[in-house]
Amino acid sequence: MDLLLPLLLVALLIPMFLGVRRQKREMAKVTEMQDNLKVGDRVITTSGLYGTVVETDDSSVDLEIAEDVVTTWSRAAIREVRNDDAETSTAGISEEAVDDSVPGTTEAPATPAASAESTGDAAGDAPRLTKD
């Protein structure tokens, strides 16, 4: 019974200590990323704005958010640096899907009414409104 209280305290303090260490490591990573920003990096701010770094300062970053539209942000507002590899891989997947078609065959795109009729959907049976 005398060992229960110290054992309980240890069981509660160890996860708390490990959580604090993990949080410090994550903060160090974010701070390092914000300190290593350079011109030309594509970034996302904490508010979700996408932009490209055009100038850096000790405490601020100028982002181009559209052609000839430059805004100034605090370095702490930069959440992540975007990797263009992820964008090109998803673009490559959609291009492959288009290239899978058989050459020489032409298929008409399916209309919503045709797909509703083929699936037996009740929406395909609904009356259509026509202009008088």
HUDAQUI-V858899 format. One record per residue. N is the residue number from 1. SS is DSSP state (A for helix, B for strand, O for the rest). OMEGA is omega in radians with two decimals (NA if undefined). D_CENTER is the distance of its C-alpha to the mean C-alpha in Angstrom with 2 decimals. Layout:
# HUDAQUI-V858899
N,SS,OMEGA,D_CENTER ; N,SS,OMEGA,D_CENTER
This chain:
# HUDAQUI-V858899
1,O,-3.13,51.91 ; 2,A,-3.12,51.97 ; 3,A,-3.07,49.02 ; 4,A,-3.12,46.76 ; 5,A,3.10,45.71 ; 6,A,3.13,44.86 ; 7,A,3.11,42.99 ; 8,A,3.11,40.98 ; 9,A,3.12,40.13 ; 10,A,-3.14,39.01 ; 11,A,3.13,36.88 ; 12,A,-3.07,35.07 ; 13,A,-3.11,34.84 ; 14,A,3.11,33.42 ; 15,A,3.12,30.05 ; 16,A,3.11,29.81 ; 17,A,3.14,30.59 ; 18,A,3.10,28.05 ; 19,A,3.12,25.28 ; 20,A,3.11,26.23 ; 21,A,-3.14,26.23 ; 22,A,3.14,22.70 ; 23,A,3.11,21.49 ; 24,A,3.11,23.46 ; 25,A,3.13,21.98 ; 26,A,3.11,18.37 ; 27,A,3.11,19.62 ; 28,A,3.10,21.43 ; 29,A,-3.12,18.40 ; 30,A,3.12,16.54 ; 31,A,3.10,19.85 ; 32,A,3.12,20.45 ; 33,A,-3.13,17.17 ; 34,A,3.12,18.09 ; 35,A,-3.09,21.63 ; 36,O,3.10,20.85 ; 37,O,3.11,19.05 ; 38,O,-3.12,20.91 ; 39,O,3.14,21.47 ; 40,O,3.10,19.25 ; 41,O,3.05,16.08 ; 42,B,-2.99,12.92 ; 43,B,3.00,11.19 ; 44,B,3.12,9.02 ; 45,B,3.13,11.50 ; 46,O,3.11,11.84 ; 47,O,3.06,12.34 ; 48,O,-3.13,9.11 ; 49,O,3.11,11.22 ; 50,B,3.13,10.44 ; 51,B,3.12,13.63 ; 52,B,-3.13,15.88 ; 53,B,3.09,18.30 ; 54,B,3.10,21.84 ; 55,B,3.12,23.87 ; 56,B,3.10,23.80 ; 57,O,3.08,26.25 ; 58,O,-3.06,27.09 ; 59,O,-3.09,25.27 ; 60,B,-3.13,23.28 ; 61,B,3.04,21.03 ; 62,B,-3.12,21.45 ; 63,B,3.00,18.41 ; 64,B,-3.07,18.98 ; 65,B,3.03,16.77 ; 66,B,-3.11,18.96 ; 67,O,-3.14,22.07 ; 68,O,3.06,24.58 ; 69,B,-3.07,22.63 ; 70,B,3.10,22.27 ; 71,B,-3.14,21.43 ; 72,B,-3.09,22.22 ; 73,B,3.00,19.98 ; 74,B,3.10,20.89 ; 75,A,-3.12,19.56 ; 76,A,-3.14,18.65 ; 77,A,3.14,16.15 ; 78,B,-3.11,13.88 ; 79,B,-3.11,11.14 ; 80,B,3.04,9.89 ; 81,B,-3.10,11.01 ; 82,O,3.02,8.94 ; 83,O,3.13,10.58 ; 84,A,3.12,11.89 ; 85,A,-3.12,12.98 ; 86,A,3.14,9.94 ; 87,A,-3.12,10.38 ; 88,A,3.13,14.08 ; 89,A,3.10,14.14 ; 90,A,3.08,12.63 ; 91,A,3.12,15.03 ; 92,A,3.12,17.75 ; 93,A,-3.11,17.47 ; 94,A,3.09,18.00 ; 95,A,3.12,20.85 ; 96,A,3.14,22.45 ; 97,A,3.11,22.51 ; 98,A,-3.09,24.37 ; 99,A,-3.13,26.70 ; 100,O,-3.12,27.82 ; 101,O,-3.12,30.10 ; 102,O,-3.14,33.80 ; 103,O,3.09,35.44 ; 104,O,3.09,38.29 ; 105,O,3.09,37.17 ; 106,O,3.12,35.95 ; 107,O,3.09,34.43 ; 108,O,3.12,34.17 ; 109,O,-3.12,30.87 ; 110,O,3.09,31.21 ; 111,O,3.13,31.84 ; 112,A,-3.13,30.75 ; 113,A,-3.13,34.45 ; 114,A,3.14,35.14 ; 115,A,3.11,32.31 ; 116,A,3.14,33.47 ; 117,A,-3.09,37.01 ; 118,A,3.14,36.19 ; 119,A,3.14,34.32 ; 120,O,-3.11,37.01 ; 121,O,-3.13,34.71 ; 122,A,3.13,36.70 ; 123,A,3.10,34.80 ; 124,A,3.14,36.49 ; 125,A,-3.09,39.84 ; 126,O,3.12,39.28 ; 127,O,3.14,41.62 ; 128,O,3.11,40.31 ; 129,O,3.13,41.10 ; 130,O,3.13,43.05 ; 131,O,-3.13,44.15 ; 132,O,NA,47.96
